[in-house]
Amino acid sequence: MAVYTPPLRDMQFVMHEVLKVSADLQAMPVHADMDADTINAVLEEGGKFAAEVLLPLNISGDTEGCKYDVASHAVTTPTGYKEAYAQYVAGGWAALACEPEFGGQGLPLIVNQCFYEMMNSANQAWAMYPGLTHGAYAALATHGTAEQKATYLHKMTSGEWTGTMCLTEPHCGTDLGLMRTKAEPQGDGSYKLTGNKIFISAGEHDLTDNIIHLVLARLPDAPPGIKGVSLFIVPKFLVHADGTLGARNDIYCGGLEHKMGIKSNS
């Protein structure tokens, strides 16, 4: 049976004895109360979650994989994945380094990164579900409008909703300047997107009620190449002004990727 021992002593040595992060963090007003004991306590609990909850799920993840329903385009995750995600949310792990403004705990990013190193080591495929959310969260927190932040970030911080980044297309590879997905203005501030994306890790699943996709697309008058690319918010379910979910958006999963080691991530 596989065994995972969180490298807590190695992390503590690098952070506290080599980098002396506590002193640097305490020099920042936002982290003035952060000390080594707090960091160590958080990571010790994070290590337990990785080793005791996530590691055993590699068995169901590898033997079952995700299941795709052609008729509904729905994806079902392997046995135990949904329960582990609920435990992750209940433990407040999704909010670890998110801004308190959006319901986050506001811990230093280095703590979050150490926690994710343990989750990825214990179960890479599972860790990709919440992991993709952090990229989408960061993009919205940095570049989103006040309305967009109010609509999406609280739910993403709590872990109630996950996020993705829909970037490349079958003919593109890493050259995103070649992408052809179009975004047409609808006259009401919204856009109609048409196109096809690939490699959307965690793009469809049964872990949460909504998935917030950040999709690269081109406006009708966009210049060619990478400078003509814009980023759009495309939720799986449309969100009403009061935060409740509305109709199913016209976006769906066309099939599962088949990649060694991450069969249990869509």
Beta strands, then each sheet from edge to edge (+ up, - down):
strand 1: 67-68
strand 2: 75-76
strand 3: 161-166
strand 4: 182-185
strand 5: 191-194
strand 6: 210-218
strand 7: 229-235
strand 8: 237-239
strand 9: 245-248
sheet 1: 1+ 2-
sheet 2: 3+ 6+ 7-
sheet 3: 4+ 5-
sheet 4: 8+ 9-
end
